[in-house]
């Protein structure tokens, strides 16, 4: 019983499935809301149509409106500095 409950490869119980459905539903809802709020060119229905779990290439992400342009970290920092009128910025990693 306890040993079986620690087995990661056993089928989930109904209660465990219910818990995971709630977690995934909440995460998916937050994911869609963040994109909907931050991508002015996409409405919620368009976001839902794109939020299938598929992986998009950079070109596909641009074409679908998920990202503005393709670049590197330095490009993103330069765009941020320009947008916020900063002379410079730095990335801090912990």
Helices and strands as residue ranges (DSSP letters): H 2-5, H 14-38, H 44-50, H 58-64, H 73-84
